[in-house]
Amino acid sequence: MRPFTSPRRGPSTGSDHCSGDGARERADADRRRAQELRKAAVVAATADFNDELPGVGSATWRALWEAARAYSTTDAYHGEQFPVTHDSARCPLCQQELDTDARSRLNRFDQYMRDTTERDAAAAELVVRVHLQRLRDLSVGADIGAAHLSALREAAPELAAQVQARLESAGTARDIAVTWYEGAGDQPEAILVSTEITDLNTQTDAMTTAAAAVDVEAFTASLALARSQARDLDAHIRLCESRSALKVEVERLKERRLLGAAGDDYGDYREEHAAH
């Protein structure tokens, strides 16, 4: 049997994002807050830019704005604060010189992006993205160390089966949670509930304590003795198995000698009668 070493302890039920009803409620609250703040930012943009093309403040528009910012500060007007609106400036997207209305429009867009409403929405969305990335990075199911599970199956088969089943269930729950957090599907159950984690940690502690109580030197000596006895037993078994074959061979040789002796006697008999 390979020695079983305890894997890293399970997640804390008090603060981990993947376990317990409290974590789900916090994640749902963060998600709803981000949605509400984004709606408020879009409403503000609609009110401020109702004379512009539709969609100002939307995700697509904000991506376009940030792309224009990156191009302007990196290539077109390196080192100058975005948006660049001096007399000789050009629009970083259409490349045309800015007239008075265009300069005013860019400054209004910039003010909108700096506004508290937009900043709050962006900050809340960042929290949601962090939650989502943590869920995607969560190692469960097939991601768990195969060596630990293999060793656990040898040391405690029933416990290994429980762990495997819970890990598979957790992997499915993680995928459902990611889908929900991306905006689709129903709110998921907890990936691992607190009672499951507490139970696994309790069993881990018990196995760790039992392992620590093992006298390694005595166990090693006992193992060496057991291996020596196993070799002796194997040799004895092989000897016993060969006894039958030896007995058959002895009988065959005896019969052969008897047949040989009988043949010699018959030959002598024929020679003797032939002489008469």
C-alpha angles and dihedrals in degrees: 000000000000116000113262115227120191114249122226111301118263123262122284111259093213100064111007115119095221102055138064136015092273092061092050091049091051092048091048091048092051091048094049092045091053091050093049094047091048090051089051091050091050091049090051091050092048091052094046097042104034089131092056131076113293119265101047106155094024122127091257093049092048090051089052091049093050090048090053089049092051093048093046098047095039104039119357099044105008112193096012123113115255128273098041107204107163120132097273096040123121131206108265090220107041095023092223123136113262119249123198094274093048093050090049091048093051091049091050090050090050092049090050091052090050093047118115092242093057093042092051092049092048092049092050091049090051089056089052091050090051091051090048093050091050090053092049091049094047109121111220138134112012090007093072119102108279091203092060093050092046092052091045091053089058094045100038115004096180093050090047090054091051092049092047092050093048092047092051090048090048091052091054092046091050092055091049090049092051091051091049093047090051088059104266134098132016127308107278131230118253112286091227119004120221095251091056093050092046091050093050092046091050091052090046090054091049093051092045091052092048091049092049090053093058114109099229096194094048091045091051091050092047091048092051091049091048091051091050091049090048091055091049091048091049090052091049091050091050090049091050091049090052094050093078092050091048091050092051090049092050091052091048092052091048091052090048091053091047092050089047092051092047090051091052092050091050091050092052090048093053092047091050094051092043089058091056 
